[in-house]
Amino acid sequence: MDAYVPIFLMLAVALLIGIVFLKLQEWLGPRNPNDEKLSTYESGMEPVRSARERFSVKYYMVAVLFILFDIEVIFLYPWAVNFRALGMFGYVEMVLFIVILLAGYLYILKKGALQWD
Protein backbone atom coordinates (compact mmCIF):
# COMPACT_ATOMS: atom_id res chain seq x y z
CA MET A 1 0.00 0.00 0.00
CA ASP A 2 2.95 2.32 0.59
CA ALA A 3 3.72 2.26 -3.15
CA TYR A 4 0.35 3.88 -3.90
CA VAL A 5 0.73 6.83 -1.50
CA PRO A 6 2.53 9.05 -4.09
CA ILE A 7 -0.19 8.34 -6.65
CA PHE A 8 -2.97 9.23 -4.22
CA LEU A 9 -1.04 12.32 -3.17
CA MET A 10 -0.64 13.42 -6.80
CA LEU A 11 -4.36 12.87 -7.48
CA ALA A 12 -5.29 14.85 -4.37
CA VAL A 13 -3.02 17.75 -5.36
CA ALA A 14 -4.40 17.73 -8.92
CA LEU A 15 -7.97 17.76 -7.61
CA LEU A 16 -7.16 20.55 -5.17
CA ILE A 17 -5.50 22.66 -7.89
CA GLY A 18 -8.49 22.17 -10.18
CA ILE A 19 -10.96 23.23 -7.50
CA VAL A 20 -8.82 26.22 -6.46
CA PHE A 21 -8.54 27.48 -10.06
CA LEU A 22 -12.29 27.15 -10.62
CA LYS A 23 -13.09 28.99 -7.42
CA LEU A 24 -10.41 31.63 -8.06
CA GLN A 25 -12.09 32.49 -11.35
CA GLU A 26 -15.39 32.82 -9.50
CA TRP A 27 -13.94 35.01 -6.76
CA LEU A 28 -11.64 37.27 -8.81
CA GLY A 29 -13.30 37.33 -12.23
CA PRO A 30 -15.37 40.24 -13.52
CA ARG A 31 -19.10 40.07 -12.93
CA ASN A 32 -20.95 42.33 -15.32
CA PRO A 33 -23.10 40.16 -17.61
CA ASN A 34 -25.53 41.89 -19.92
CA ASP A 35 -27.85 40.83 -22.73
CA GLU A 36 -25.16 41.33 -25.37
CA LYS A 37 -22.64 39.12 -23.58
CA LEU A 38 -25.18 36.41 -22.81
CA SER A 39 -26.53 36.19 -26.37
CA THR A 40 -25.53 33.46 -28.83
CA TYR A 41 -22.45 34.25 -30.92
CA GLU A 42 -23.04 33.67 -34.64
CA SER A 43 -19.82 35.05 -36.18
CA GLY A 44 -21.04 38.63 -36.15
CA MET A 45 -24.49 37.82 -37.54
CA GLU A 46 -27.78 38.08 -35.71
CA PRO A 47 -28.70 34.74 -34.06
CA VAL A 48 -31.28 32.86 -36.09
CA ARG A 49 -32.28 30.16 -33.59
CA SER A 50 -31.53 29.08 -30.06
CA ALA A 51 -28.13 27.59 -29.28
CA ARG A 52 -29.89 24.73 -27.50
CA GLU A 53 -31.39 23.34 -30.70
CA ARG A 54 -31.14 19.55 -31.11
CA PHE A 55 -29.14 18.02 -33.95
CA SER A 56 -30.30 15.00 -35.85
CA VAL A 57 -28.84 11.70 -34.71
CA LYS A 58 -27.80 11.10 -38.32
CA TYR A 59 -25.30 13.95 -38.00
CA TYR A 60 -23.54 12.10 -35.19
CA MET A 61 -23.78 8.76 -37.00
CA VAL A 62 -22.04 10.17 -40.06
CA ALA A 63 -19.36 11.72 -37.85
CA VAL A 64 -18.74 8.46 -36.00
CA LEU A 65 -18.67 6.46 -39.24
CA PHE A 66 -16.25 8.94 -40.79
CA ILE A 67 -13.89 8.60 -37.82
CA LEU A 68 -14.25 4.82 -37.85
CA PHE A 69 -13.41 4.44 -41.53
CA ASP A 70 -10.70 7.08 -41.32
CA ILE A 71 -8.94 5.16 -38.54
CA GLU A 72 -9.27 1.91 -40.45
CA VAL A 73 -7.68 3.49 -43.52
CA ILE A 74 -4.72 4.51 -41.36
CA PHE A 75 -3.95 0.79 -40.94
CA LEU A 76 -3.23 0.66 -44.67
CA TYR A 77 -0.17 2.94 -44.42
CA PRO A 78 2.12 0.65 -42.37
CA TRP A 79 1.10 -2.23 -44.59
CA ALA A 80 1.95 -0.25 -47.72
CA VAL A 81 5.37 0.68 -46.32
CA ASN A 82 6.23 -2.94 -45.44
CA PHE A 83 4.42 -4.53 -48.37
CA ARG A 84 7.44 -6.41 -49.74
CA ALA A 85 8.68 -7.55 -46.33
CA LEU A 86 5.30 -9.01 -45.34
CA GLY A 87 5.05 -11.16 -48.43
CA MET A 88 2.02 -13.19 -49.38
CA PHE A 89 0.83 -13.55 -45.77
CA GLY A 90 0.64 -9.76 -45.39
CA TYR A 91 -1.16 -9.45 -48.70
CA VAL A 92 -3.81 -12.05 -47.75
CA GLU A 93 -4.31 -10.45 -44.34
CA MET A 94 -4.82 -7.01 -45.89
CA VAL A 95 -7.24 -8.37 -48.49
CA LEU A 96 -9.20 -9.96 -45.64
CA PHE A 97 -9.14 -6.66 -43.72
CA ILE A 98 -10.39 -4.74 -46.77
CA VAL A 99 -13.15 -7.32 -47.40
CA ILE A 100 -14.35 -6.97 -43.79
CA LEU A 101 -14.17 -3.18 -44.11
CA LEU A 102 -16.13 -3.31 -47.38
CA ALA A 103 -18.75 -5.59 -45.77
CA GLY A 104 -19.20 -3.07 -42.96
CA TYR A 105 -19.49 -0.23 -45.46
CA LEU A 106 -22.10 -2.10 -47.51
CA TYR A 107 -24.01 -2.90 -44.31
CA ILE A 108 -24.25 0.77 -43.28
CA LEU A 109 -25.27 1.70 -46.82
CA LYS A 110 -28.04 -0.91 -46.73
CA LYS A 111 -29.21 0.30 -43.31
CA GLY A 112 -29.36 3.87 -44.66
CA ALA A 113 -26.99 5.35 -42.07
CA LEU A 114 -25.64 7.80 -44.66
CA GLN A 115 -29.03 8.98 -45.96
CA TRP A 116 -30.00 12.59 -45.14
CA ASP A 117 -33.79 12.39 -45.18
VENSUL-V671761 format. One record per helix or strand. SS is the DSSP state (H for helix, E for strand). FROM is the first residue (numbers start at 0). LEN is the number of residues. If there is no record, write none. Layout:
BEGIN
SS|FROM|LEN / SS|FROM|LEN
END
This chain:
BEGIN
H|1|27 / H|34|4 / E|41|1 / E|44|1 / H|56|25 / H|82|29
END
